[in-house]
Structures are given as structure tokens and as C-alpha cells.
Amino acid sequence: MQLISLPASPFAARARIAVRAKGLDVEIVPPPSGWPHDRRFRDISPTGRVPVLILDDGVAVWESAVILELLEELFPQARPLLPAGVLERARTRQLVRVADLYLMPPMVALATPQSPTENRRLLDQLADALAMLDDLLEDGPYAVGGSLSHADCAIAPALLAARVTGGRFGIDPIEALPRVEAYARAVIRDEHVVEALLEMEEGIRRLVPRR
């Protein structure tokens, strides 16, 4: 199997965390030259985005949340990244949705030039999403249930992206949120999380033009 991934992408980072935490034999490769407009890449990723998981039979699966769920079903013998309890599994999936629907959209929008008014609106939207997360996170090094889960795969890269986004506007959007701040410090004790976040940081540095 192959995982088409980019170091800087928070969505690809969550898939890398899962692959490594589960100990899977998956080759992590960059997208082909010319993506996301390359026709061949669009054939396997209609959105033109990463990550994409290529199965051994050539089937391509895209959307990071779907990839995480698929890995659980394909490899039930590997380390589980969904809790055993029904409610904890629901909370895990809920936090993935919070990342996808509320945390990431304003950051994606802020990655392109906006008017000052729109910047302020999007930063307020991000602040609201982070405040929601502060209410949802459990105390402890992981988001749900005391062990690494899909929630951490999604939330930890999103928080790094939030800090990078806020830094462009001279703010730290999570420093005033005690549970989020504590979680961001604690979760990097996990070797698979910290590896993916270091890759993100290096990938982001490469994207920033040198002055």
C-alpha cells in the first residue's frame, strides 16, 4: 500500500499518525509532479487533495477521515485507534468532525489573501471553534479515553495549523484556552504524533518564501 502525502498538510498528517501507530507496512510518497491539476492524480483524487491511500489492488481511497476508518476495518488485528466503548467511539468521531467542519475551514480560507474584515471574521470563527474544543477535550494526554485515537490524529495537527495561522496575524489562538493548551503540550509525548508534527513544521518552513 501507498499513502500519498505532503508533510505540511494537517489532513495528511493525521493519516501518517494512524499508519505509524498501527505499525502498518505503508509506503509514504509525495503526490506526482503537477498535482493537483494532473489528470492522472485527479483520477484517483477527484478533489485534487492529499492524502490518498492506494491499496495493494490499486483501489484509491481519499478523504482523511475515511482513510482512518478504513484502516481500522482492514487491520482489526493492529493497534486500535477507536476506543472500545460505544460512547467513547462516538466522542472520537465527534472530535474528528469538529476538526473537519469547524477548525480547518477558517484556516484554509486564511491561507489565501482576504480583506481585513474577512480576516477578522475568519479569526473569530477559528476562536469559536477552539473554544468549542476546549469544552469537549478530556483532561489527560489524549483527547478521548486515555489512549491515542482518531481524535488525536485529527486534533493535534489542526492545533499546530491553528498556531501557525495565528502567528501570521501576531496571535496565539490557543494560549488562553487552558484545556486546549494543556492538551497541545501533553499529546506531543506520543512518538507518532510528534513525528508527524515535526514533519508538518519542516514542510511549512519549506513553503514559506525565504527573505
N, C-alpha and C positions, 0 to 999 in steps of 0.2 A: 504494500500500500504506500501511497504518497500523500503528503499534506502540502498543498500549495499555500505558501505563507509568506508574509512580509514581516520583518522584525518590528516595525513601528506600529502595526495595526493592532489595536486592542482586541478586535474580533479574532484575528489570527492568534494572538497571544493566548486567548482562552483555550483554543484548540490545542496549542502546544503544551500548555499546562496539563490538560487531560491526557494527551498521548503519553507524556513522560510519566505522569503519576501512575498511570495504569501499566507502565512498563511494556508498551506495545512496540512491535517492530514496524515502525512507520518512518519512511524517509521524508524529511522536511526539505522542500525545494522551493525556490523562488518562482514567481509566475514567468511566463515566456516573455521575451523581448517584444515590446509593442503593446503589451496589455495596458489598459483594459479594453482597448479597441480592436485588438487582434481577433479576427473572426473565429479562429480555432479556439481561443480562450473563451470567447462568448458562447461557443457551442457547449462548453462544459460549465460555464458560469454565466447565465443569462444577464445577471446584474453587472457583470464585469468586475466583481469584487472578490477578495480573498476573505476567509480561507475556502479552499475546495479540497475535499477528501476524495482521492482516486482509489477505488477498491481494486483488489487483485484481478477482478474480471473486467476492469476498465470502466465500471459504472462510476459516475461522478456525483458527489453529494455536496451541495453548497448550503449556505446559511449556518453560522457557527453553532447556534443553539440546537439545530437539527443534528449537526455532526456530533455534538456531545451526547445527545440521546442515542444516536445510532451506535456509538462506541460502547455504551452501556449494554445495548441489546446484542451486539455482535460478540462481545467479550465478557460474558457474565462471570467467567472464572477469574478475571483480572480484578484488581483493586476497585471496589465500588466507589463511585463518586456521586451517588444518590443515597441519602440516609435510608435506613430500614423502615422507619415509621412512616405511615401514610401522611400524617400532618407535616412531618418534617420534610418529606419529599415535596409536598405542596408548597411549603415555605421556600424551599430551594428554588423551585421553578418560578415562584413569585418574584424572588430577588433577581433571577435572570431576566424576567420581564421588566422589572424596574430599570435594570441597566439598559435594555434594548429600547424601551419606549420613552423613558424619561431622562436618563443620564446622558446617553450618547447623542440623541438628536441635536440638542443645542450646541454640543461641542463640534459635531460635524458641520453645522451651519457656521459656527465661528471660525472654522478653518479657512473660509473664504472671506474676502473683504465685504464688510457690511457698513451701513451708516452708523454713526454714533448712537442714534436712537435704537436701532435694531440690535447693536452690540449690547446695550444696556438691557433690553428686553430679554435677549438670549442668556445673558449672565444671570438675570433674575430667575429665569426658567431653570437654569442649572442649579442655582442656590436652592430653589424649591425642591428639586429632585434630591439633592443631597440632604436636605432637612428631612425629607420622607425616609431616606435611607437611614438616617440617624435614629429614627424611631423604630425601624424594622430590625436592625442588626442586634444579634445577641452579644452579651458580654463574653469575651473569650477570644482566642486567637483565630477562630474561624467563624464564618457567618451563620452557620446552622449546625447544630448537633455535635460540636466539638471535634470535627474532623473535616478534611478537605472535601469540598463538594463542588458541583457545577456553579453554585452561588459564588464561591471564591474565584473560580475560573473566570467568571464574568465581572465581578465587582472589583477585584484587585487591579486589573488592567484599566478599568474605567476610572478608578480613582487616580492612578498615575496620569491618565489623559486629562483628568479634571485639573490636576495641579499644573500640568504643562500649559493647558489652556488659560487658566487663571494667571499664570506667570506672564503671559503675553500682555496682560492688562494690569500688571502690578499688584495682583492679589493672590492670596492662598485661600481657595474657596472651602477648604475643609478644616482649617485650623480652629475655627470657633465651634466645631461640632464634636463634642467630646467622644461619643461612641465611634463615629467615623474615624476620627483622628487616632484613637486607640487601636481600632481595627487595622488601619493602614500600617501602624508600627508593628503590630503583632503578626500579621499574616505573612510578612516577609521572612519570618523564621522558617517558613516552609521552603525547602530547597527548590521545588518545582516552580513555585510562584516567583521566588527571587530570580531564578534563571530567566524566566520569561520577561520579567520587568527590566532586568539589565539589558536584555536584547532589545526591548522597546526603547529604552533610553538611548542606546547606541544607534538604533535605527532613526530615532528622532533627530539626534545630533547630525547624522548624515544628510537629513532632509533640510536642515537649517542652512541657508546660504552663508558662506564664510564672508566676514567683513574685513 
